[in-house]
Amino acid sequence: MGKDTQELATEQEARDVAEAARESDWVEPSFLRELFLGRFRLDLINPFPPENEAEAENARPFMEKLRAVLDAVDSDAIDRDGHIPEEVVQKFRDIGAFGIKIPREYGGLGLSQVSYIRAIGMVTSKDGSLTALLSAHQSIGLPQPLKLFGTDAQKKKYFPRLAKGAISAFALTETDAGSDPANMRTSAKLSEDGTQYILNGTKLWCTNGTRAELMVVMARTPDAIVNGKAKKQITAFIVETSWPGVEIVHRSRFMGLKAIENGVIRFNNVRVPKENILWGEGKGLKLALVTLNTGRLTLPASAAYGAKAMLQIVREWGNDRVQWGQPIGKHEAIAQKIAHMAANTFAMESIAELASAMADRGGYDIRLEAAIAKLWNTEAGWRIVDDALQIRGGRGYETADSLKARGEAPIPVERAMRDFRINLIFEGSSEIMRLFIAREAVDHHFKTAFDVVNPKASRKEKWAAFVRSAKFYPTWYTTRWMGNLKGYGEFGPLAGHLRFIDATTRKLGRAIFHAMVRLGPKLERRQMVLFRAVDIGAELFAMSAACSRAIMLAKAGDANAIDLADLFCRESRMRIAAHFDNLFGRNDAALYRLSQQVLRGEYEWLERGIIDTPEPVPSGMAPDQKASTRPEPAIVG
């Protein structure tokens, strides 16, 4: 395929596409939206959602079957071969693992979001490649958007196939379009008879794409004309990979998740029936964002269960490994790492369980909760995996196969580290997550007051914004300084932390407002200021979830959950203080200035003495990468 010469979208075009895809209204309450406005709405998450005994009993037979399947899997062989055997996939099909949340009337298990994340968490504790297979199918693949936006006819046609194990994938990313979908080149044009769309283009990093039967494909459809201006439209289509013109061009290989079925998929004049549009023409990006509100909840749970597995490893190793006359867990340097791992694992599970319970319960807007759960858990989990490898030392760095070959237990910490790292990139990198969260965090301020300082706003728009501001800010700002008389006595030993969260929430609301006044329109370019505010909000959410869950568990008999929450909150408060202390970034300007000097080559002398890296390859797929329409059996089973 030759190089595509289409120009990349301008900054304004990219902004317009992203804004058009946003969920602009807040119909349901959001704990985190309120928190970023300086309001601590504990009632939205406390009492912590209790265990649904009926649901747990309903899920138990499947969970037992899933555990039996996983016990028999040789994950080291899967990692070594870069391939999930078809017999393993078939066992997943046989127990219904591809239809966990698909309604029973369509042949699925009909389980809840909480049951789903616990199942995927169990899988993660064993094998990240298996998690990628199952979660890409159900979290971002066809089942979730079909459940949310599919027509009755689409559900009747595709749900039974999906429940039986027809693997699905989600195709959005392209060479120049990932977090910035304005650069999307894949197109779909209506046929002359108006019954089909003709799909052309190439998708990159399509997880499950090399093994999928069904895909959700995002493509540009003809621009809409709004107020005399062309508006880019992106539409979601259900595509069957058996249709003529669907090609698997390349299977991608990665640092970790060696058996992930991820690749480059090309569409050559693929004829897609008009009835295979999901939701409606031009609604593709919004569909993706809404789907991810729930779909993103898989990663926080996977991270938490991965952390659980690492905690078990270091607990046993900390007791068994003796150095300098005592178990290494007795040495303070190791003991502190283990304590941090336990406290953070508790917070991670609390966040994952809370956000998923909110999704099950309904009546919440969880776009911020899902995003922060993904961001915070994946970053905390990465630190835990890193500490686990450090505690295991050379045995952590050695492969499980090598350990086994010389007679030691094949504990796969090295594989866990390779597999885990992608979680900080999957479904929105940490940086993109912070940008998304920051945009939603200031949404109320943006709608209320932005036009006051917006140079593009008309005089009428500026006046309207001034009136809105005059109605909102005097009362809001004054009350952000007022203390709360609540003592939070019901939280016992954790009451002090709740009082801290309450007061700090108001402080965060004021700080965001002060940043807007101080920086005006420049705030959107001061990403690090926004990122620190996001990180404060994330810590406050983690503290809230941990405290609420600890009290619930203590009442149920797990009294030592209080100790985990207490230690976590003590450490979190220190991180929050550091973020506030450096909110406006004393060194931000110097860091940015130096980075641009590096990019201009002014420090190229620092690179002397190395072997040069390969030259960049032009955008587009080389002709010799073209492959057959179906994958070879040796690659995909």
C-alpha positions as CSV (number, residue, x, y, z in Angstrom):
1,M,0.0,0.0,0.0
2,G,1.5,3.4,-1.0
3,K,1.9,6.2,1.4
4,D,-1.3,8.1,2.2
5,T,-0.8,11.8,1.4
6,Q,-3.9,13.1,3.2
7,E,-2.9,16.0,5.5
8,L,-3.2,15.6,9.2
9,A,-5.9,17.4,11.0
10,T,-5.2,20.8,12.4
11,E,-5.3,21.5,16.2
12,Q,-8.7,23.1,15.9
13,E,-10.1,20.2,13.8
14,A,-8.8,17.7,16.3
15,R,-10.4,19.7,19.1
16,D,-13.7,20.0,17.3
17,V,-13.9,16.2,16.7
18,A,-13.1,15.5,20.3
19,E,-15.6,18.0,21.7
20,A,-18.3,16.7,19.4
21,A,-17.7,13.1,20.7
22,R,-17.9,14.2,24.4
23,E,-21.0,13.4,26.5
24,S,-21.8,17.1,27.0
25,D,-24.5,16.7,29.7
26,W,-24.3,15.4,33.2
27,V,-27.8,13.8,33.7
28,E,-26.8,11.5,36.5
29,P,-24.8,12.3,39.6
30,S,-21.0,11.8,39.7
31,F,-19.0,11.6,42.9
32,L,-15.8,12.8,41.2
33,R,-17.5,15.6,39.3
34,E,-18.7,16.9,42.6
35,L,-15.3,16.4,44.1
36,F,-13.5,18.5,41.5
37,L,-16.1,21.2,42.2
38,G,-15.0,21.2,45.8
39,R,-18.0,19.2,47.1
40,F,-17.5,16.0,49.1
41,R,-20.6,13.9,48.3
42,L,-19.8,10.9,50.5
43,D,-23.5,9.8,50.2
44,L,-22.9,8.8,46.6
45,I,-20.4,6.1,47.5
46,N,-21.1,5.3,51.2
47,P,-22.2,2.9,52.6
48,F,-19.9,0.8,50.3
49,P,-22.0,-1.4,48.1
50,P,-22.4,-4.7,50.0
51,E,-21.9,-8.2,48.5
52,N,-24.9,-9.2,46.4
53,E,-25.3,-12.7,47.8
54,A,-27.8,-13.8,45.1
55,E,-25.5,-12.6,42.3
56,A,-22.5,-14.3,44.0
57,E,-24.4,-17.6,44.2
58,N,-25.5,-17.2,40.6
59,A,-21.9,-16.7,39.5
60,R,-20.3,-19.4,41.7
61,P,-20.7,-22.3,39.2
62,F,-19.0,-20.4,36.4
63,M,-16.3,-19.1,38.7
64,E,-15.5,-22.7,39.8
65,K,-15.4,-23.9,36.2
66,L,-13.2,-20.9,35.2
67,R,-10.7,-21.7,38.0
68,A,-10.6,-25.3,36.9
69,V,-9.8,-24.3,33.3
70,L,-7.1,-21.9,34.5
71,D,-5.5,-24.4,36.8
72,A,-4.9,-26.6,33.7
73,V,-3.4,-23.9,31.5
74,D,0.3,-23.8,30.9
75,S,0.9,-20.1,30.8
76,D,4.6,-20.3,30.5
77,A,4.1,-22.3,27.3
78,I,1.7,-19.8,26.0
79,D,4.2,-17.0,26.7
80,R,7.0,-19.0,25.2
81,D,5.1,-20.0,22.0
82,G,3.3,-16.7,21.6
83,H,0.1,-18.6,21.0
84,I,-3.1,-19.6,22.9
85,P,-3.9,-23.2,21.9
86,E,-7.3,-23.6,20.3
87,E,-8.2,-26.2,23.0
88,V,-7.8,-23.6,25.7
89,V,-10.1,-21.2,23.7
90,Q,-12.6,-24.0,23.3
91,K,-12.7,-24.6,27.0
92,F,-13.5,-21.0,27.6
93,R,-16.3,-21.3,25.0
94,D,-17.6,-24.4,26.7
95,I,-18.0,-22.7,30.1
96,G,-19.5,-19.5,28.6
97,A,-16.5,-17.3,29.3
98,F,-17.1,-15.3,26.1
99,G,-20.6,-14.3,27.2
100,I,-20.3,-13.4,30.8
101,K,-22.5,-10.3,30.6
102,I,-24.5,-11.2,27.6
103,P,-28.2,-11.6,28.7
104,R,-29.4,-15.1,29.3
105,E,-32.1,-14.8,26.6
106,Y,-29.4,-14.7,24.0
107,G,-27.4,-17.6,25.4
108,G,-25.1,-15.7,27.7
109,L,-24.5,-16.0,31.4
110,G,-26.2,-12.7,32.3
111,L,-23.8,-12.0,35.1
112,S,-23.1,-8.5,36.6
113,Q,-20.3,-6.1,36.1
114,V,-18.9,-7.0,39.5
115,S,-18.9,-10.7,38.7
116,Y,-17.3,-10.0,35.3
117,I,-14.4,-8.1,36.8
118,R,-13.8,-10.7,39.4
119,A,-13.7,-13.4,36.7
120,I,-11.3,-11.3,34.5
121,G,-9.3,-10.6,37.6
122,M,-8.9,-14.3,38.3
123,V,-7.7,-14.8,34.7
124,T,-5.2,-11.9,35.1
125,S,-3.7,-13.5,38.2
126,K,-2.8,-16.4,35.9
127,D,-2.1,-15.1,32.5
128,G,-2.2,-11.6,30.9
129,S,-2.6,-12.9,27.3
130,L,-5.8,-14.8,28.3
131,T,-7.1,-11.6,29.9
132,A,-6.4,-9.7,26.6
133,L,-8.4,-12.3,24.7
134,L,-11.4,-12.3,26.9
135,S,-11.5,-8.7,27.9
136,A,-10.9,-7.2,24.4
137,H,-13.8,-9.4,23.3
138,Q,-16.2,-8.3,26.1
139,S,-15.0,-4.9,27.3
140,I,-14.4,-3.0,24.1
141,G,-15.4,-5.6,21.5
142,L,-18.9,-6.1,20.1
143,P,-20.8,-7.4,23.2
144,Q,-20.7,-4.1,25.1
145,P,-21.7,-1.6,22.4
146,L,-24.2,-4.1,21.1
147,K,-25.8,-4.2,24.5
148,L,-25.9,-0.5,24.8
149,F,-26.7,0.6,21.3
150,G,-27.7,-2.4,19.2
151,T,-31.1,-2.7,17.6
152,D,-33.3,-5.7,18.5
153,A,-32.4,-7.2,15.1
154,Q,-28.7,-6.8,15.7
155,K,-28.9,-8.4,19.1
156,K,-30.8,-11.3,17.9
157,K,-28.4,-11.9,15.0
158,Y,-25.1,-11.4,16.9
159,F,-25.5,-12.0,20.6
160,P,-26.0,-15.8,20.3
161,R,-22.9,-16.1,18.2
162,L,-20.9,-14.0,20.6
163,A,-22.1,-15.9,23.6
164,K,-21.0,-19.2,22.0
165,G,-17.5,-17.8,21.5
166,A,-17.4,-16.0,18.2
167,I,-14.4,-13.8,19.1
168,S,-14.8,-10.0,18.6
169,A,-12.5,-7.1,18.3
170,F,-12.6,-3.3,18.2
171,A,-10.9,-1.4,15.3
172,L,-10.2,2.3,15.9
173,T,-6.5,3.0,15.9
174,E,-4.6,3.8,12.7
175,T,-1.1,4.9,11.9
176,D,-1.9,8.6,12.4
177,A,-5.1,8.2,14.5
178,G,-5.2,7.0,18.0
179,S,-6.0,9.4,20.8
180,D,-6.6,11.9,18.0
181,P,-9.3,10.4,15.9
182,A,-9.6,13.5,13.7
183,N,-6.8,11.9,11.6
184,M,-8.8,8.8,10.8
185,R,-8.4,7.7,7.1
186,T,-10.6,4.6,7.0
187,S,-13.7,5.5,5.1
188,A,-17.1,4.1,4.4
189,K,-19.2,5.4,1.5
190,L,-22.8,4.5,0.7
191,S,-23.2,2.3,-2.3
192,E,-25.2,3.6,-5.3
193,D,-28.2,1.6,-4.4
194,G,-28.1,2.9,-0.8
195,T,-28.1,-0.6,0.8
196,Q,-24.5,-0.9,1.7
197,Y,-21.4,1.0,2.8
198,I,-18.1,0.4,1.0
199,L,-15.4,0.2,3.6
200,N,-11.7,1.0,2.8
201,G,-8.8,1.6,5.1
202,T,-6.2,0.0,7.4
203,K,-6.4,-0.4,11.2
204,L,-3.4,-0.8,13.5
205,W,-3.1,-2.6,16.9
206,C,-6.5,-4.3,16.6
207,T,-6.6,-6.6,19.7
208,N,-8.1,-9.9,18.8
209,G,-8.1,-8.8,15.2
210,T,-6.0,-11.7,14.0
211,R,-8.5,-14.2,15.5
212,A,-11.8,-12.4,15.4
213,E,-15.0,-13.4,13.6
214,L,-16.7,-10.1,14.3
215,M,-15.4,-6.5,14.6
216,V,-16.6,-3.0,15.6
217,V,-14.9,-0.9,13.0
218,M,-14.7,2.9,13.1
219,A,-14.7,4.7,9.8
220,R,-15.2,8.2,8.4
221,T,-18.6,8.6,6.6
222,P,-19.3,11.7,4.4
223,D,-19.1,15.0,6.3
224,A,-22.2,16.5,7.6
225,I,-22.9,20.2,6.9
226,V,-23.6,22.1,10.1
227,N,-24.2,25.9,10.0
228,G,-22.7,25.9,6.6
229,K,-19.5,24.2,7.7
230,A,-18.3,20.6,7.0
231,K,-18.3,18.5,10.1
232,K,-16.3,15.2,10.2
233,Q,-18.4,12.2,10.9
234,I,-17.1,8.9,12.3
235,T,-19.5,5.9,12.3
236,A,-19.3,2.5,14.0
237,F,-20.0,-0.6,11.9
238,I,-20.4,-4.3,12.7
239,V,-18.1,-6.1,10.3
240,E,-17.7,-9.9,9.8
241,T,-14.1,-10.9,9.0
242,S,-15.3,-13.6,6.6
243,W,-16.6,-11.0,4.2
244,P,-14.6,-10.5,1.0
245,G,-12.0,-7.8,1.3
246,V,-11.0,-8.2,5.0
247,E,-7.3,-8.9,5.2
248,I,-5.1,-9.7,8.1
249,V,-1.9,-7.9,7.0
250,H,0.4,-8.4,9.9
251,R,0.4,-9.8,13.4
252,S,2.1,-7.5,15.9
253,R,4.5,-8.7,18.5
254,F,5.1,-6.9,21.8
255,M,7.3,-6.7,24.9
256,G,4.7,-8.6,26.9
257,L,1.4,-10.4,26.3
258,K,3.3,-12.6,23.9
259,A,0.2,-14.4,22.8
260,I,-2.0,-11.4,22.3
261,E,-3.9,-11.6,19.0
262,N,-3.2,-8.1,17.8
263,G,-2.4,-6.9,14.3
264,V,-2.9,-4.7,11.3
265,I,-6.3,-5.3,9.5
266,R,-7.0,-3.9,6.0
267,F,-10.4,-3.4,4.4
268,N,-10.5,-3.4,0.6
269,N,-14.0,-2.4,-0.7
270,V,-15.7,-4.4,2.0
271,R,-19.4,-4.3,1.5
272,V,-21.1,-3.7,4.9
273,P,-25.0,-3.8,5.0
274,K,-26.5,-0.5,6.0
275,E,-28.3,-2.2,8.9
276,N,-24.9,-3.0,10.4
277,I,-24.4,0.6,11.6
278,L,-24.3,0.7,15.4
279,W,-26.4,3.5,16.9
280,G,-26.4,5.9,13.9
281,E,-24.3,7.6,11.3
282,G,-21.8,10.0,12.9
283,K,-22.1,8.6,16.4
284,G,-19.1,6.3,16.3
285,L,-16.8,8.2,18.6
286,K,-19.5,9.0,21.1
287,L,-20.4,5.3,21.1
288,A,-16.8,4.4,21.8
289,L,-16.5,6.9,24.7
290,V,-19.8,5.7,26.3
291,T,-18.8,2.1,25.8
292,L,-15.5,2.8,27.6
293,N,-17.2,4.2,30.6
294,T,-17.9,0.6,31.5
295,G,-15.3,-1.1,29.4
296,R,-12.4,0.7,31.1
297,L,-13.4,-0.9,34.4
298,T,-11.8,-4.2,33.4
299,L,-8.3,-2.7,33.6
300,P,-8.6,-1.5,37.2
301,A,-9.7,-4.9,38.2
302,S,-7.0,-6.7,36.3
303,A,-4.4,-4.4,37.9
304,A,-5.8,-5.1,41.3
305,Y,-5.8,-8.9,40.9
306,G,-2.3,-8.7,39.3
307,A,-1.2,-6.9,42.5
308,K,-2.9,-9.6,44.6
309,A,-0.8,-12.2,42.9
310,M,2.4,-10.2,43.5
311,L,1.5,-9.7,47.1
312,Q,1.1,-13.4,47.6
313,I,4.5,-14.0,46.0
314,V,6.4,-11.5,48.2
315,R,4.5,-12.7,51.3
316,E,5.8,-16.2,50.9
317,W,9.2,-15.1,49.7
318,G,9.5,-12.6,52.6
319,N,9.0,-15.5,55.0
320,D,11.1,-18.2,53.3
321,R,14.1,-16.3,52.1
322,V,16.7,-15.8,54.9
323,Q,19.6,-13.4,54.7
324,W,21.8,-12.0,57.4
325,G,20.2,-14.4,59.9
326,Q,16.5,-13.6,59.5
327,P,13.8,-13.7,56.9
328,I,14.1,-10.8,54.5
329,G,10.6,-9.7,55.4
330,K,12.0,-8.7,58.8
331,H,14.4,-6.3,57.3
332,E,12.9,-2.8,57.3
333,A,13.8,-2.0,53.6
334,I,11.8,-5.0,52.5
335,A,9.1,-4.7,55.1
336,Q,8.2,-1.2,54.0
337,K,7.8,-2.3,50.4
338,I,5.5,-5.2,51.5
339,A,3.4,-2.8,53.6
340,H,3.0,-0.4,50.8
341,M,2.1,-3.2,48.4
342,A,-0.6,-4.5,50.8
343,A,-2.1,-1.0,51.5
344,N,-2.1,-0.1,47.8
345,T,-3.6,-3.4,46.7
346,F,-6.4,-2.9,49.2
347,A,-7.1,0.6,47.7
348,M,-6.9,-0.7,44.2
349,E,-9.5,-3.5,44.8
350,S,-11.7,-0.9,46.7
351,I,-11.7,1.4,43.6
352,A,-12.4,-1.4,41.2
353,E,-15.2,-2.9,43.2
354,L,-16.8,0.5,43.9
355,A,-16.7,1.7,40.3
356,S,-18.1,-1.7,39.0
357,A,-20.8,-1.7,41.7
358,M,-21.8,1.8,40.7
359,A,-22.1,0.6,37.1
360,D,-24.3,-2.3,38.2
361,R,-26.5,-0.2,40.4
362,G,-27.1,2.4,37.7
363,G,-28.1,6.0,38.3
364,Y,-24.6,7.3,38.2
365,D,-22.5,9.0,35.5
366,I,-19.2,7.1,36.0
367,R,-17.1,8.5,33.1
368,L,-14.7,10.1,35.6
369,E,-14.8,7.2,38.1
370,A,-13.9,4.8,35.3
371,A,-11.2,7.0,34.0
372,I,-9.6,7.6,37.3
373,A,-9.9,3.9,38.3
374,K,-8.0,3.0,35.2
375,L,-5.4,5.7,35.7
376,W,-4.8,5.2,39.4
377,N,-4.9,1.4,39.5
378,T,-2.6,0.8,36.5
379,E,0.0,3.2,37.9
380,A,-0.2,1.9,41.4
381,G,-0.1,-1.7,40.1
382,W,3.0,-1.0,38.0
383,R,4.8,0.1,41.2
384,I,3.7,-3.0,42.9
385,V,5.0,-5.3,40.1
386,D,8.3,-3.4,40.2
387,D,8.6,-3.8,44.0
388,A,7.8,-7.5,43.7
389,L,10.5,-8.0,41.2
390,Q,12.9,-6.1,43.4
391,I,12.1,-8.2,46.4
392,R,12.6,-11.4,44.5
393,G,15.9,-10.0,43.2
394,G,17.6,-12.1,40.6
395,R,14.8,-14.7,40.7
396,G,12.4,-11.9,39.8
397,Y,14.4,-11.0,36.7
398,E,14.9,-14.7,35.7
399,T,12.3,-16.3,33.5
400,A,10.0,-19.0,34.9
401,D,11.3,-21.5,32.4
402,S,14.9,-20.9,33.5
403,L,13.9,-21.2,37.2
404,K,12.2,-24.5,36.6
405,A,15.1,-25.8,34.5
406,R,17.4,-25.4,37.5
407,G,15.0,-26.9,40.0
408,E,13.3,-23.8,41.5
409,A,9.7,-22.8,41.6
410,P,8.7,-21.3,38.3
411,I,7.3,-18.0,39.7
412,P,6.6,-15.7,36.7
413,V,7.4,-12.2,38.1
414,E,9.4,-11.4,35.0
415,R,6.5,-12.3,32.8
416,A,4.1,-10.4,35.0
417,M,6.2,-7.2,34.6
418,R,6.3,-7.6,30.8
419,D,2.6,-8.3,30.7
420,F,1.6,-5.5,33.1
421,R,3.4,-2.6,31.4
422,I,0.8,-2.2,28.6
423,N,-1.9,-1.4,31.1
424,L,-0.6,2.2,31.4
425,I,-1.2,2.5,27.6
426,F,-4.2,0.4,26.9
427,E,-7.5,2.2,26.4
428,G,-5.9,5.6,26.8
429,S,-2.4,6.2,28.1
430,S,-1.9,7.8,31.5
431,E,-1.3,11.1,29.8
432,I,-4.4,10.9,27.7
433,M,-6.4,9.8,30.7
434,R,-5.3,12.9,32.7
435,L,-6.2,15.1,29.7
436,F,-9.7,13.5,29.5
437,I,-10.2,13.8,33.3
438,A,-9.0,17.4,33.4
439,R,-11.4,18.4,30.6
440,E,-14.3,16.8,32.5
441,A,-13.1,18.1,35.8
442,V,-13.4,21.8,34.6
443,D,-16.5,21.2,32.6
444,H,-18.8,23.1,34.9
445,H,-16.4,26.1,35.0
446,F,-15.9,25.8,31.2
447,K,-19.6,26.1,30.6
448,T,-20.2,28.8,33.2
449,A,-17.3,31.2,32.7
450,F,-15.0,30.4,29.8
451,D,-16.6,32.8,27.4
452,V,-15.6,35.7,29.7
453,V,-12.0,35.2,28.8
454,N,-12.5,33.4,25.4
455,P,-11.0,35.7,22.7
456,K,-13.3,34.1,20.1
457,A,-16.5,34.8,22.1
458,S,-18.9,37.5,20.9
459,R,-19.9,40.4,23.1
460,K,-23.2,38.7,23.7
461,E,-21.6,35.4,24.7
462,K,-19.2,37.2,27.0
463,W,-22.1,39.0,28.7
464,A,-24.1,35.8,29.1
465,A,-21.0,34.1,30.7
466,F,-20.6,37.1,33.0
467,V,-24.2,36.8,34.2
468,R,-23.8,33.0,34.8
469,S,-20.6,33.6,36.7
470,A,-22.2,36.3,38.9
471,K,-25.0,33.9,39.8
472,F,-22.8,30.9,40.6
473,Y,-19.4,32.0,41.9
474,P,-20.1,34.3,44.9
475,T,-22.0,31.6,46.8
476,W,-20.0,28.7,45.5
477,Y,-16.6,30.2,46.3
478,T,-17.7,31.5,49.7
479,T,-18.9,28.0,50.8
480,R,-15.7,26.4,49.6
481,W,-14.0,28.2,52.5
482,M,-16.6,27.1,55.1
483,G,-15.7,24.2,57.3
484,N,-17.9,21.1,57.6
485,L,-19.4,20.3,61.0
486,K,-19.6,16.6,60.3
487,G,-17.4,14.5,62.6
488,Y,-17.6,11.3,60.6
489,G,-17.8,9.4,63.9
490,E,-19.2,6.3,62.2
491,F,-15.8,5.8,60.6
492,G,-14.2,5.3,64.0
493,P,-10.3,5.2,63.6
494,L,-10.7,6.5,60.1
495,A,-12.8,9.6,60.9
496,G,-9.7,11.8,60.8
497,H,-9.1,10.8,57.2
498,L,-12.6,11.5,56.3
499,R,-12.3,15.0,57.8
500,F,-9.1,15.5,55.8
501,I,-10.9,14.3,52.5
502,D,-13.7,16.7,53.2
503,A,-11.5,19.7,53.8
504,T,-9.1,18.9,51.0
505,T,-12.0,18.5,48.5
506,R,-12.9,22.1,49.2
507,K,-9.3,23.1,48.9
508,L,-9.0,21.4,45.5
509,G,-12.1,23.1,44.3
510,R,-10.6,26.5,45.2
511,A,-7.3,25.6,43.7
512,I,-8.8,24.7,40.3
513,F,-10.7,28.0,40.4
514,H,-7.6,29.9,41.3
515,A,-5.7,28.3,38.5
516,M,-8.4,29.4,36.1
517,V,-8.3,33.0,37.3
518,R,-4.5,33.1,37.3
519,L,-3.9,31.5,34.0
520,G,-7.1,32.2,32.0
521,P,-7.2,30.6,28.6
522,K,-3.6,29.5,29.0
523,L,-4.7,26.9,31.6
524,E,-5.4,24.3,28.9
525,R,-1.8,24.4,27.8
526,R,-0.5,24.2,31.3
527,Q,-1.1,20.4,31.3
528,M,1.1,19.7,34.4
529,V,-1.0,22.1,36.5
530,L,-4.1,20.3,35.4
531,F,-2.4,16.9,35.9
532,R,-1.5,17.6,39.5
533,A,-5.1,18.7,40.2
534,V,-6.2,15.4,38.6
535,D,-3.8,13.4,40.7
536,I,-5.1,15.1,43.9
537,G,-8.6,14.2,42.9
538,A,-7.6,10.6,42.2
539,E,-5.9,10.3,45.6
540,L,-9.0,11.6,47.3
541,F,-11.2,9.1,45.4
542,A,-8.9,6.3,46.4
543,M,-8.9,7.3,50.0
544,S,-12.7,7.6,50.0
545,A,-13.1,4.2,48.4
546,A,-10.6,2.5,50.8
547,C,-12.2,4.0,53.9
548,S,-15.8,3.2,52.9
549,R,-14.9,-0.4,52.0
550,A,-12.8,-0.8,55.2
551,I,-15.8,0.1,57.4
552,M,-18.0,-2.3,55.4
553,L,-15.5,-5.1,55.8
554,A,-14.9,-4.3,59.5
555,K,-18.6,-4.6,60.2
556,A,-18.6,-8.0,58.4
557,G,-15.7,-9.2,60.6
558,D,-12.6,-8.2,58.7
559,A,-11.5,-5.7,61.4
560,N,-7.9,-5.5,60.1
561,A,-9.1,-3.9,56.9
562,I,-9.1,-0.7,59.0
563,D,-5.3,-1.0,59.3
564,L,-4.9,-1.3,55.6
565,A,-7.1,1.8,54.9
566,D,-5.4,3.8,57.6
567,L,-1.9,3.2,56.3
568,F,-3.0,3.8,52.7
569,C,-4.6,7.2,53.7
570,R,-1.5,8.2,55.7
571,E,0.7,7.7,52.6
572,S,-1.9,9.3,50.3
573,R,-2.1,12.4,52.4
574,M,1.7,12.9,51.9
575,R,1.3,12.6,48.1
576,I,-1.5,15.1,48.1
577,A,0.5,17.6,50.1
578,A,3.4,17.3,47.6
579,H,1.0,17.9,44.7
580,F,-0.4,21.0,46.3
581,D,3.0,22.3,47.2
582,N,4.1,22.1,43.5
583,L,0.7,22.8,41.9
584,F,1.9,25.5,39.6
585,G,5.2,23.8,38.9
586,R,8.2,25.8,39.9
587,N,10.3,24.1,37.2
588,D,7.6,23.6,34.6
589,A,8.8,26.4,32.3
590,A,12.4,25.3,32.6
591,L,11.5,21.7,31.8
592,Y,9.5,22.7,28.8
593,R,12.2,25.1,27.5
594,L,14.9,22.4,27.8
595,S,12.7,19.8,26.1
596,Q,12.3,22.0,23.1
597,Q,16.0,22.6,22.9
598,V,16.5,18.8,22.9
599,L,14.0,18.5,20.1
600,R,15.8,21.1,18.1
601,G,19.0,19.1,18.4
602,E,20.8,21.6,20.7
603,Y,21.9,18.7,22.9
604,E,22.6,16.2,20.2
605,W,26.2,16.0,21.6
606,L,24.7,14.1,24.5
607,E,24.1,11.2,22.1
608,R,27.7,10.8,21.0
609,G,29.2,7.4,21.1
610,I,26.0,5.3,20.6
611,I,24.9,3.2,17.6
612,D,22.2,5.1,15.8
613,T,18.6,3.9,16.0
614,P,16.8,2.9,12.8
615,E,15.5,5.6,10.5
616,P,11.8,6.3,10.8
617,V,9.6,4.4,8.3
618,P,7.2,6.5,6.2
619,S,3.5,6.2,7.1
620,G,1.7,3.4,5.4
621,M,2.2,-0.3,4.9
622,A,5.0,-1.6,2.7
623,P,3.8,-3.7,-0.3
624,D,5.6,-6.8,0.9
625,Q,3.6,-6.8,4.1
626,K,0.5,-7.7,2.3
627,A,-0.9,-11.0,3.5
628,S,-3.7,-13.4,2.7
629,T,-7.3,-12.7,3.8
630,R,-7.0,-15.4,6.5
631,P,-4.2,-16.0,9.1
632,E,-1.9,-19.0,8.9
633,P,-2.9,-21.7,11.4
634,A,0.6,-21.7,13.0
635,I,0.0,-18.1,14.1
636,V,-3.6,-18.1,15.3
637,G,-4.5,-21.7,15.8
